[in-house]
Amino acid sequence: MIPPPRTSLPPDRLRALEEALEVSFRNPELPLLALVHSSARDATLPCNERMEFLGDSVLGLVVSEHLFRLFPDHAEGELSAVKSVVVSATSLAASAKTLGLAEFVILGKGILQRKVIPDSVLANATEALVAAIYIDQGLEAARAFVLRILGGRIEEVIANRHEQNWKSLLQQHTQKHLATVPVYRVVGESGPDHEKNFEVMVEVEGKTFGPGLGKTKKDAEQNAARKAMEGLLG
């Protein structure tokens, strides 16, 4: 006989989750729907992929509207670049770790055997929980949650403390959306050996972006990656 499907988290786990999220769910089924990874799906458990799909859209709307209102003089490319950093898997996983979501995500045996839960799993669970809050309490509650967990990240990005991540963000974006990876080329060097300046271009799917300038190749590549992100998302 197939056991009946689970419809909610155990009461003590639900209370602990609500304390971590600072959210009280009216429908106790929704958190379970948001936390089951596909590796744990079976006859008694759904998986969170549909919730993740909805949460991604709600998250994008909230962050886009917030940036639109907060920075009326920023161009579309600038806003898109900031949004890309804020809603990246790296950023969402960091928020998930701060909230302690690794303790609540329901995983299959394969992933449980790993020493560390992949960032992608935590990021997807965060998106799914955004959907759960949206379905349960509406857009304003979802907005409050998103801005509470990502508001600090937005401030960091605007303050340009994220620049060291442009290469990894470009890599994530091109792999996910274009099924390719960026290629960097040093196209110019100037100055004496102790004070060189580098000029780098980056190519993505036949399109070239740049130049990125810097005192080191690494800095020049980061600046080229930033220009590529602005160009691809602009």
C-alpha positions in Angstrom: 0.0 0.0 0.0 1.3 3.5 -0.9 1.4 5.7 2.2 -0.7 8.8 2.2 1.0 12.0 1.0 2.5 14.3 3.6 0.7 17.6 3.6 2.7 19.7 6.0 5.9 19.9 8.0 5.8 18.5 11.6 4.5 21.2 13.9 7.8 21.8 15.7 9.7 22.1 12.3 7.0 24.5 11.0 7.4 26.7 14.1 11.1 26.8 13.8 10.9 27.6 10.1 8.4 30.4 10.7 10.7 31.9 13.4 13.7 31.8 11.0 11.7 33.5 8.2 9.7 35.8 10.5 6.6 34.7 8.7 3.5 32.9 10.0 1.8 30.7 7.4 -1.9 30.5 7.2 -1.7 27.4 5.0 0.8 24.9 6.5 1.0 22.9 3.3 2.8 25.6 1.4 6.2 25.5 3.3 6.4 21.7 2.6 5.8 22.4 -1.1 8.6 24.9 -1.1 11.2 22.8 0.7 11.2 19.4 -1.1 14.0 19.1 -3.5 13.4 16.9 -6.6 15.9 14.4 -5.3 13.5 13.6 -2.4 10.3 13.5 -4.5 8.2 10.3 -4.2 4.6 9.2 -3.8 4.3 10.9 -0.4 6.2 14.1 -1.3 5.8 16.7 -4.0 8.8 18.7 -5.2 9.4 22.4 -5.2 10.1 23.0 -8.9 6.7 24.6 -9.6 7.0 26.8 -6.5 10.5 27.8 -7.6 9.2 28.8 -11.0 6.6 31.1 -9.5 9.0 32.4 -6.8 11.6 33.4 -9.5 9.0 35.7 -11.1 7.8 37.2 -7.9 11.4 37.8 -6.8 12.3 39.4 -10.1 9.2 41.7 -9.9 9.9 42.8 -6.4 13.6 43.5 -7.0 13.0 45.2 -10.3 10.3 47.5 -9.0 12.4 48.3 -5.9 15.4 49.3 -8.1 13.2 51.2 -10.5 11.8 53.4 -7.7 15.1 53.7 -5.8 17.2 54.8 -8.7 15.1 56.9 -11.1 18.2 58.2 -13.0 19.8 54.8 -13.6 19.7 53.4 -17.2 18.1 50.1 -18.0 21.5 48.4 -18.4 22.7 49.5 -15.0 19.5 48.4 -13.3 19.6 45.0 -15.0 23.2 44.5 -14.0 22.4 45.3 -10.3 19.4 43.0 -10.4 21.4 40.2 -11.9 23.8 40.3 -8.9 21.1 40.6 -6.3 19.0 37.6 -7.6 21.9 35.4 -8.6 22.2 31.9 -7.2 25.2 33.0 -5.1 23.3 35.8 -3.5 20.2 33.8 -2.8 22.2 30.9 -1.4 24.0 33.4 1.0 20.6 34.6 2.2 19.5 31.0 2.6 22.5 30.2 4.8 21.9 33.3 6.9 18.3 32.1 7.5 19.5 28.6 8.2 17.4 27.0 5.4 19.9 24.1 5.0 18.3 22.7 8.2 14.9 22.6 6.6 15.4 21.6 3.0 14.2 18.1 2.3 16.8 16.2 0.2 17.3 12.8 -1.3 20.0 10.4 -0.2 22.4 11.3 -3.0 22.6 15.0 -2.0 22.5 14.2 1.7 25.7 12.2 1.3 27.5 15.4 0.2 29.4 17.4 2.8 27.9 20.7 1.6 24.5 21.4 0.1 24.9 22.9 -3.3 24.2 26.7 -3.5 21.8 26.0 -6.4 19.6 23.9 -4.1 19.5 26.6 -1.4 18.8 29.3 -4.0 15.9 27.3 -5.5 14.4 26.7 -2.0 14.6 30.5 -1.3 12.7 31.2 -4.5 10.1 28.5 -3.7 9.6 30.0 -0.2 9.0 33.4 -1.8 6.3 31.8 -3.8 4.8 30.2 -0.7 4.6 33.5 1.0 3.1 35.1 -2.1 0.4 32.4 -2.4 -0.3 32.5 1.3 -0.4 36.2 2.0 -0.1 38.1 -1.2 2.4 40.4 -2.9 3.0 42.8 -0.1 4.1 40.1 2.3 6.3 38.6 -0.3 7.8 42.0 -1.0 8.5 42.6 2.7 10.3 39.2 2.9 12.4 39.7 -0.2 13.5 43.2 0.8 14.3 42.0 4.3 16.6 39.2 3.2 18.1 41.0 0.1 18.0 44.7 1.1 21.5 44.6 2.4 22.7 42.9 -0.7 21.2 45.7 -2.8 23.1 48.2 -0.8 26.4 46.3 -1.2 25.9 46.1 -5.0 25.1 49.8 -5.3 28.2 50.6 -3.2 30.2 48.6 -5.8 31.5 46.1 -3.2 30.5 43.3 -5.5 32.9 44.0 -8.4 35.1 41.1 -7.7 32.2 38.8 -8.6 31.6 40.1 -12.2 33.5 37.2 -13.8 31.6 34.6 -11.9 28.3 36.3 -12.5 29.0 36.4 -16.3 30.0 32.8 -16.2 26.8 31.8 -14.4 24.7 33.9 -16.8 26.3 32.5 -20.0 26.2 28.9 -18.8 22.5 29.1 -17.7 21.1 31.2 -20.5 23.4 30.7 -23.5 25.0 27.3 -22.8 28.4 28.7 -23.4 31.3 30.3 -21.5 33.0 33.7 -21.9 36.5 33.9 -23.5 38.9 36.7 -22.3 41.7 38.2 -24.5 44.4 40.6 -23.5 44.4 43.1 -26.4 46.8 45.7 -25.0 49.5 46.4 -22.4 51.2 49.6 -21.6 53.6 51.1 -19.1 56.7 49.9 -17.4 56.9 46.4 -15.8 56.3 47.8 -12.3 53.3 49.8 -13.4 51.6 48.1 -16.2 48.1 48.7 -17.5 46.1 46.0 -19.2 43.3 46.1 -21.7 41.0 43.0 -22.0 38.1 42.1 -24.3 35.6 39.3 -23.6 33.8 37.3 -26.2 30.4 35.7 -25.7 28.7 33.8 -28.5 30.6 35.8 -31.2 29.9 39.2 -29.6 32.8 41.1 -28.1 32.5 43.4 -25.1 34.9 45.8 -23.5 37.5 47.0 -23.2 38.1 46.3 -19.6 41.0 48.3 -18.1 43.1 47.5 -15.0 46.4 47.6 -13.3 46.4 43.7 -13.4 44.9 41.2 -15.9 42.4 40.2 -13.2 41.1 43.7 -12.7 40.9 44.2 -16.4 39.0 41.0 -16.9 36.6 42.0 -14.1 35.9 45.3 -15.8 35.4 43.6 -19.2 33.0 41.1 -17.5 31.0 44.0 -16.0 30.7 45.6 -19.5 29.6 42.3 -20.9 26.9 41.9 -18.3 25.6 45.4 -18.9 25.6 44.7 -22.6 23.9 41.4 -22.4 21.2 42.6 -20.0 20.8 46.1 -21.3 
